[in-house]
């Protein structure tokens, strides 16, 4: 798997995203990190932070992404 430019990211399924986080509690953080991203939204309080982390809502985890990659297959149980 390779990182791809965010412009080619799907808006209809989850993936791994790389970028900068912003949220109601901490404001904008400038240290890039990786998160599972769930969806794209036009509605945000932080300009350019249009991606929402999985298992959060828009108040808890907006992301300004630069790259993305497919999620790996889960392990077999």
MOPAC internal coordinates of N, CA, C and O (Angstrom, degrees):
PM7 1SCF
backbone

  N    0.0000 0     0.00 0     0.00 0    0    0    0
  C    1.4433 1     0.00 0     0.00 0    1    0    0
  C    1.5306 1   109.55 1     0.00 0    2    1    0
  O    1.2310 1   121.40 1   -39.71 1    3    2    1
  N    1.3040 1   114.93 1   140.29 1    3    2    1
  C    1.4636 1   120.33 1   179.48 1    5    3    2
  C    1.5302 1   109.47 1  -125.66 1    6    5    3
  O    1.2310 1   121.25 1   -28.48 1    7    6    5
  N    1.3294 1   115.22 1   151.52 1    7    6    5
  C    1.4609 1   121.01 1   174.57 1    9    7    6
  C    1.5252 1   109.05 1   -71.15 1   10    9    7
  O    1.2310 1   121.12 1   -40.29 1   11   10    9
  N    1.3379 1   115.46 1   139.71 1   11   10    9
  C    1.4605 1   122.20 1  -179.88 1   13   11   10
  C    1.5266 1   108.85 1  -121.32 1   14   13   11
  O    1.2310 1   120.11 1   -23.31 1   15   14   13
  N    1.3161 1   117.39 1   156.69 1   15   14   13
  C    1.4562 1   122.56 1   177.23 1   17   15   14
  C    1.5342 1   109.20 1   -62.30 1   18   17   15
  O    1.2310 1   120.35 1   -39.57 1   19   18   17
  N    1.3227 1   116.94 1   140.43 1   19   18   17
  C    1.4627 1   121.76 1  -175.72 1   21   19   18
  C    1.5250 1   112.74 1   -61.71 1   22   21   19
  O    1.2310 1   119.71 1   157.35 1   23   22   21
  N    1.3158 1   118.16 1   -22.65 1   23   22   21
  C    1.4650 1   120.78 1   179.68 1   25   23   22
  C    1.5233 1   112.35 1   -60.95 1   26   25   23
  O    1.2310 1   120.26 1   156.53 1   27   26   25
  N    1.3362 1   117.11 1   -23.47 1   27   26   25
  C    1.4600 1   120.37 1  -179.56 1   29   27   26
  C    1.5328 1   112.93 1   -98.73 1   30   29   27
  O    1.2310 1   119.62 1  -172.20 1   31   30   29
  N    1.3208 1   118.33 1     7.80 1   31   30   29
  C    1.4726 1   122.00 1  -176.90 1   33   31   30
  C    1.5260 1   111.99 1   -68.44 1   34   33   31
  O    1.2310 1   120.58 1   -37.09 1   35   34   33
  N    1.3270 1   116.49 1   142.91 1   35   34   33
  C    1.4708 1   119.61 1   176.14 1   37   35   34
  C    1.5300 1   110.23 1   -72.87 1   38   37   35
  O    1.2310 1   120.66 1   -33.40 1   39   38   37
  N    1.3101 1   116.33 1   146.60 1   39   38   37
  C    1.4660 1   120.02 1   178.32 1   41   39   38
  C    1.5261 1   111.36 1  -106.23 1   42   41   39
  O    1.2310 1   120.62 1  -174.00 1   43   42   41
  N    1.3430 1   116.42 1     6.00 1   43   42   41
  C    1.4569 1   120.16 1  -175.28 1   45   43   42
  C    1.5280 1   114.46 1  -121.61 1   46   45   43
  O    1.2310 1   120.04 1  -169.53 1   47   46   45
  N    1.3331 1   117.53 1    10.47 1   47   46   45
  C    1.4684 1   119.58 1   177.97 1   49   47   46
  C    1.5258 1   109.69 1  -157.34 1   50   49   47
  O    1.2310 1   120.98 1   -17.65 1   51   50   49
  N    1.3216 1   115.73 1   162.35 1   51   50   49
  C    1.4618 1   121.54 1  -177.57 1   53   51   50
  C    1.5341 1   111.38 1   -75.65 1   54   53   51
  O    1.2310 1   121.34 1   -26.72 1   55   54   53
  N    1.3308 1   115.04 1   153.28 1   55   54   53
  C    1.4653 1   122.11 1   178.20 1   57   55   54
  C    1.5264 1   108.62 1  -159.74 1   58   57   55
  O    1.2310 1   120.20 1    -8.42 1   59   58   57
  N    1.3270 1   117.22 1   171.58 1   59   58   57
  C    1.4537 1   121.60 1   173.07 1   61   59   58
  C    1.5222 1   108.20 1   -84.99 1   62   61   59
  O    1.2310 1   120.78 1   -47.75 1   63   62   61
  N    1.3135 1   116.12 1   132.25 1   63   62   61
  C    1.4540 1   120.66 1   179.34 1   65   63   62
  C    1.5204 1   111.04 1  -120.74 1   66   65   63
  O    1.2310 1   120.77 1   -32.08 1   67   66   65
  N    1.3204 1   116.14 1   147.92 1   67   66   65
  C    1.4616 1   122.77 1   178.13 1   69   67   66
  C    1.5220 1   108.20 1  -122.94 1   70   69   67
  O    1.2310 1   120.64 1   -55.58 1   71   70   69
  N    1.3152 1   116.39 1   124.42 1   71   70   69
  C    1.4498 1   119.27 1   179.80 1   73   71   70
  C    1.5138 1   111.68 1   173.50 1   74   73   71
  O    1.2310 1   121.11 1    26.66 1   75   74   73
  N    1.3264 1   115.49 1  -153.34 1   75   74   73
  C    1.4641 1   122.87 1  -174.04 1   77   75   74
  C    1.5257 1   109.34 1  -109.80 1   78   77   75
  O    1.2310 1   120.45 1   -42.37 1   79   78   77
  N    1.3156 1   116.74 1   137.63 1   79   78   77
  C    1.4555 1   124.81 1  -177.76 1   81   79   78
  C    1.5232 1   111.97 1   -92.90 1   82   81   79
  O    1.2310 1   120.42 1   -31.83 1   83   82   81
  N    1.3155 1   116.81 1   148.17 1   83   82   81
  C    1.4713 1   122.62 1   169.26 1   85   83   82
  C    1.5181 1   108.21 1  -145.26 1   86   85   83
  O    1.2310 1   120.38 1   -34.22 1   87   86   85
  N    1.3205 1   116.88 1   145.78 1   87   86   85
  C    1.4576 1   120.41 1   179.16 1   89   87   86
  C    1.5108 1   111.32 1  -160.96 1   90   89   87
  O    1.2310 1   120.78 1   -11.71 1   91   90   89
  N    1.3162 1   116.12 1   168.29 1   91   90   89
  C    1.4552 1   122.02 1  -176.99 1   93   91   90
  C    1.5260 1   113.10 1   -59.05 1   94   93   91
  O    1.2310 1   119.75 1   142.25 1   95   94   93
  N    1.3107 1   118.09 1   -37.75 1   95   94   93
  C    1.4620 1   121.14 1  -173.75 1   97   95   94
  C    1.5224 1   112.12 1   -78.78 1   98   97   95
  O    1.2310 1   119.93 1   131.84 1   99   98   97
  N    1.3076 1   117.74 1   -48.16 1   99   98   97
  C    1.4656 1   121.63 1  -172.25 1  101   99   98
  C    1.5227 1   114.61 1  -100.85 1  102  101   99
  O    1.2310 1   119.28 1   171.11 1  103  102  101
  N    1.3123 1   118.97 1    -8.89 1  103  102  101
  C    1.4582 1   119.82 1  -173.34 1  105  103  102
  C    1.5144 1   109.70 1    72.57 1  106  105  103
  O    1.2310 1   119.80 1    24.04 1  107  106  105
  N    1.3102 1   117.99 1  -155.96 1  107  106  105
  C    1.4625 1   121.75 1  -178.46 1  109  107  106
  C    1.5216 1   110.25 1   -88.59 1  110  109  107
  O    1.2310 1   120.83 1   -46.99 1  111  110  109
  N    1.3103 1   116.02 1   133.01 1  111  110  109
  C    1.4594 1   123.21 1   175.15 1  113  111  110
  C    1.5240 1   107.32 1  -103.01 1  114  113  111
  O    1.2310 1   119.75 1   -35.78 1  115  114  113
  N    1.3315 1   118.08 1   144.22 1  115  114  113
  C    1.4642 1   119.42 1  -178.09 1  117  115  114
  C    1.5205 1   113.88 1  -107.08 1  118  117  115
  O    1.2310 1   119.99 1  -172.73 1  119  118  117
  N    1.3247 1   117.63 1     7.27 1  119  118  117
  C    1.4656 1   120.81 1   176.58 1  121  119  118
  C    1.5214 1   108.79 1   -94.86 1  122  121  119
  O    1.2310 1   119.57 1   -67.35 1  123  122  121
  N    1.3307 1   118.43 1   112.65 1  123  122  121
  C    1.4634 1   120.19 1  -179.93 1  125  123  122
  C    1.5271 1   111.49 1   -61.32 1  126  125  123
  O    1.2310 1   121.07 1   -34.18 1  127  126  125
  N    1.3276 1   115.57 1   145.82 1  127  126  125
  C    1.4508 1   121.31 1   176.15 1  129  127  126
  C    1.5228 1   109.06 1  -151.50 1  130  129  127
  O    1.2310 1   121.01 1     2.39 1  131  130  129
  N    1.3264 1   115.68 1  -177.61 1  131  130  129
  C    1.4639 1   122.92 1  -175.46 1  133  131  130
  C    1.5228 1   109.29 1  -114.73 1  134  133  131
  O    1.2310 1   120.57 1   -39.46 1  135  134  133
  N    1.3368 1   116.52 1   140.54 1  135  134  133
  C    1.4606 1   121.64 1   176.75 1  137  135  134
  C    1.5155 1   109.68 1  -149.30 1  138  137  135
  O    1.2310 1   120.85 1   -21.41 1  139  138  137
  N    1.3299 1   115.99 1   158.59 1  139  138  137
  C    1.4551 1   119.82 1   170.36 1  141  139  138
  C    1.5247 1   106.72 1   -79.42 1  142  141  139
  O    1.2310 1   121.00 1   -56.83 1  143  142  141
  N    1.3169 1   115.68 1   123.17 1  143  142  141
  C    1.4628 1   122.27 1  -177.55 1  145  143  142
  C    1.5187 1   108.81 1  -103.65 1  146  145  143
  O    1.2310 1   121.44 1   -43.79 1  147  146  145
  N    1.3326 1   114.85 1   136.21 1  147  146  145
  C    1.4541 1   120.15 1  -174.19 1  149  147  146
  C    1.5215 1   114.26 1  -102.57 1  150  149  147
  O    1.2310 1   120.43 1   140.34 1  151  150  149
  N    1.3391 1   116.79 1   -39.66 1  151  150  149
  C    1.4674 1   117.72 1  -174.87 1  153  151  150
  C    1.5202 1   111.46 1  -158.30 1  154  153  151
  O    1.2310 1   121.90 1   -12.28 1  155  154  153
  N    1.3299 1   113.96 1   167.72 1  155  154  153
  C    1.4578 1   123.62 1   175.96 1  157  155  154
  C    1.5222 1   107.38 1  -105.96 1  158  157  155
  O    1.2310 1   120.25 1   -36.64 1  159  158  157
  N    1.3131 1   117.13 1   143.36 1  159  158  157
  C    1.4571 1   121.12 1   176.25 1  161  159  158
  C    1.5215 1   110.53 1  -142.70 1  162  161  159
  O    1.2310 1   120.94 1   -35.00 1  163  162  161
  N    1.3199 1   115.80 1   145.00 1  163  162  161
  C    1.4657 1   121.11 1   175.03 1  165  163  162
  C    1.5239 1   110.14 1   -84.23 1  166  165  163
  O    1.2310 1   120.41 1   158.96 1  167  166  165
  N    1.3395 1   116.82 1   -21.04 1  167  166  165
  C    1.4556 1   122.30 1  -175.62 1  169  167  166
  C    1.5223 1   111.05 1   -90.07 1  170  169  167
  O    1.2310 1   119.97 1   -67.50 1  171  170  169
  N    1.3183 1   117.65 1   112.50 1  171  170  169
  C    1.4558 1   121.89 1  -178.62 1  173  171  170
  C    1.5247 1   109.38 1  -157.51 1  174  173  171
  O    1.2310 1   120.82 1   -27.11 1  175  174  173
  N    1.3192 1   116.03 1   152.89 1  175  174  173
  C    1.4639 1   120.82 1   176.83 1  177  175  174
  C    1.5197 1   112.37 1   -89.00 1  178  177  175
  O    1.2310 1   119.89 1   172.43 1  179  178  177
  N    1.3256 1   117.81 1    -7.57 1  179  178  177
  C    1.4579 1   122.91 1  -178.69 1  181  179  178
  C    1.5239 1   108.63 1  -119.65 1  182  181  179
  O    1.2310 1   119.83 1   -65.63 1  183  182  181
  N    1.3156 1   117.93 1   114.37 1  183  182  181
  C    1.4576 1   121.92 1  -177.20 1  185  183  182
  C    1.5295 1   111.34 1   -57.54 1  186  185  183
  O    1.2310 1   120.82 1   -51.65 1  187  186  185
  N    1.3162 1   116.04 1   128.35 1  187  186  185
  C    1.4573 1   121.75 1   178.45 1  189  187  186
  C    1.5146 1   114.43 1    87.92 1  190  189  187
  O    1.2310 1   119.67 1   169.25 1  191  190  189
  N    1.3170 1   118.24 1   -10.75 1  191  190  189
  C    1.4691 1   122.39 1   179.45 1  193  191  190
  C    1.5286 1   107.50 1   -95.63 1  194  193  191
  O    1.2310 1   120.94 1   -99.71 1  195  194  193
  N    1.3308 1   115.81 1    80.29 1  195  194  193
  C    1.4574 1   121.25 1  -171.17 1  197  195  194
  C    1.5177 1   115.61 1  -105.60 1  198  197  195
  O    1.2310 1   119.51 1  -175.84 1  199  198  197
  N    1.2987 1   118.55 1     4.16 1  199  198  197
  C    1.4623 1   121.12 1  -179.01 1  201  199  198
  C    1.5180 1   109.18 1  -109.53 1  202  201  199
  O    1.2310 1   120.24 1   -38.86 1  203  202  201
  N    1.3330 1   117.15 1   141.14 1  203  202  201
  C    1.4589 1   122.59 1  -177.17 1  205  203  202
  C    1.5261 1   109.40 1  -112.03 1  206  205  203
  O    1.2310 1   121.14 1   -49.33 1  207  206  205
  N    1.3277 1   115.42 1   130.67 1  207  206  205
  C    1.4635 1   120.73 1   179.36 1  209  207  206
  C    1.5260 1   110.33 1   -68.71 1  210  209  207
  O    1.2310 1   120.51 1   -29.44 1  211  210  209
  N    1.3301 1   116.63 1   150.56 1  211  210  209
  C    1.4616 1   121.94 1   177.63 1  213  211  210
  C    1.5189 1   109.90 1   -63.36 1  214  213  211
  O    1.2310 1   121.16 1   -31.02 1  215  214  213
  N    1.3221 1   115.38 1   148.98 1  215  214  213
  C    1.4682 1   123.28 1   177.28 1  217  215  214
  C    1.5185 1   113.15 1    62.60 1  218  217  215
  O    1.2310 1   119.92 1  -152.33 1  219  218  217
  N    1.3270 1   117.77 1    27.67 1  219  218  217
  C    1.4629 1   122.73 1   174.36 1  221  219  218
  C    1.5220 1   107.79 1  -137.01 1  222  221  219
  O    1.2310 1   121.04 1    -3.19 1  223  222  221
  N    1.3045 1   115.62 1   176.81 1  223  222  221
  C    1.4545 1   119.51 1   169.95 1  225  223  222
  C    1.5271 1   107.17 1  -118.24 1  226  225  223
  O    1.2310 1   120.27 1    -0.47 1  227  226  225
  N    1.3095 1   117.09 1   179.53 1  227  226  225
  C    1.4669 1   119.57 1  -174.92 1  229  227  226
  C    1.5200 1   112.57 1   -63.43 1  230  229  227
  O    1.2310 1   119.55 1   159.51 1  231  230  229
  N    1.3207 1   118.47 1   -20.49 1  231  230  229
  C    1.4606 1   119.94 1   178.42 1  233  231  230
  C    1.5228 1   112.04 1   -79.47 1  234  233  231
  O    1.2310 1   120.09 1   162.86 1  235  234  233
  N    1.3005 1   117.43 1   -17.14 1  235  234  233
  C    1.4635 1   120.29 1  -173.26 1  237  235  234
  C    1.5203 1   114.93 1  -107.26 1  238  237  235
  O    1.2310 1   119.23 1   158.26 1  239  238  237
  N    1.2971 1   119.07 1   -21.74 1  239  238  237
  C    1.4537 1   117.34 1  -174.64 1  241  239  238
  C    1.5047 1   116.87 1  -160.63 1  242  241  239
  O    1.2310 1   119.71 1   -99.44 1  243  242  241
  N    1.3199 1   118.16 1    80.56 1  243  242  241
  C    1.4573 1   121.97 1   171.97 1  245  243  242
  C    1.5225 1   108.97 1   -91.30 1  246  245  243
  O    1.2310 1   120.78 1   -31.22 1  247  246  245
  N    1.3085 1   116.11 1   148.78 1  247  246  245
  C    1.4657 1   121.20 1   179.52 1  249  247  246
  C    1.5175 1   110.50 1  -132.19 1  250  249  247
  O    1.2310 1   120.78 1   -38.23 1  251  250  249
  N    1.3126 1   116.12 1   141.77 1  251  250  249
  C    1.4644 1   123.67 1   169.44 1  253  251  250
  C    1.5192 1   104.79 1  -107.17 1  254  253  251
  O    1.2310 1   120.70 1   -78.39 1  255  254  253
  N    1.3114 1   116.27 1   101.61 1  255  254  253
  C    1.4657 1   121.44 1  -171.30 1  257  255  254
  C    1.5212 1   112.67 1   -95.45 1  258  257  255
  O    1.2310 1   121.66 1   -30.08 1  259  258  257
  N    1.3232 1   114.42 1   149.92 1  259  258  257
  C    1.4576 1   120.83 1   173.30 1  261  259  258
  C    1.5262 1   111.36 1  -113.77 1  262  261  259
  O    1.2310 1   120.45 1   152.99 1  263  262  261
  N    1.3488 1   116.74 1   -27.01 1  263  262  261
  C    1.4666 1   121.12 1  -176.80 1  265  263  262
  C    1.5292 1   110.59 1  -143.90 1  266  265  263
  O    1.2310 1   121.51 1   -18.54 1  267  266  265
  N    1.3200 1   114.71 1   161.46 1  267  266  265
  C    1.4517 1   120.73 1   176.74 1  269  267  266
  C    1.5209 1   109.83 1  -148.16 1  270  269  267
  O    1.2310 1   120.91 1   -16.95 1  271  270  269
  N    1.3484 1   115.87 1   163.05 1  271  270  269
  C    1.4610 1   122.17 1   171.62 1  273  271  270
  C    1.5228 1   108.82 1  -152.21 1  274  273  271
  O    1.2310 1   121.16 1   -22.77 1  275  274  273
  N    1.3205 1   115.39 1   157.23 1  275  274  273
  C    1.4615 1   121.07 1   179.06 1  277  275  274
  C    1.5282 1   110.17 1   -61.92 1  278  277  275
  O    1.2310 1   120.90 1   -29.81 1  279  278  277
  N    1.3309 1   115.88 1   150.19 1  279  278  277
  C    1.4560 1   120.20 1   173.09 1  281  279  278
  C    1.5280 1   108.91 1   -70.66 1  282  281  279
  O    1.2310 1   119.72 1   -36.13 1  283  282  281
  N    1.3243 1   118.14 1   143.87 1  283  282  281
  C    1.4539 1   120.00 1   176.66 1  285  283  282
  C    1.5405 1   109.44 1   -71.44 1  286  285  283
  O    1.2310 1   120.27 1   -19.80 1  287  286  285
  N    1.3033 1   117.09 1   160.20 1  287  286  285
  C    1.4638 1   120.22 1   174.98 1  289  287  286
  C    1.5266 1   108.82 1   -66.80 1  290  289  287
  O    1.2310 1   120.02 1   -37.91 1  291  290  289
  N    1.3269 1   117.57 1   142.09 1  291  290  289
  C    1.4672 1   119.15 1   178.67 1  293  291  290
  C    1.5352 1   110.59 1   -70.64 1  294  293  291
  O    1.2310 1   120.05 1   -23.02 1  295  294  293
  N    1.3216 1   117.50 1   156.98 1  295  294  293
  C    1.4733 1   119.82 1   178.10 1  297  295  294
  C    1.5255 1   110.37 1   -69.98 1  298  297  295
  O    1.2310 1   120.74 1   -23.69 1  299  298  297
  N    1.3014 1   116.19 1   156.31 1  299  298  297
  C    1.4644 1   121.37 1   176.72 1  301  299  298
  C    1.5259 1   108.31 1   -81.44 1  302  301  299
  O    1.2310 1   121.15 1   -40.27 1  303  302  301
  N    1.3153 1   115.41 1   139.73 1  303  302  301
  C    1.4733 1   119.92 1  -179.69 1  305  303  302
  C    1.5063 1   109.77 1   -97.51 1  306  305  303
  O    1.2310 1   120.10 1   180.00 1  307  306  305

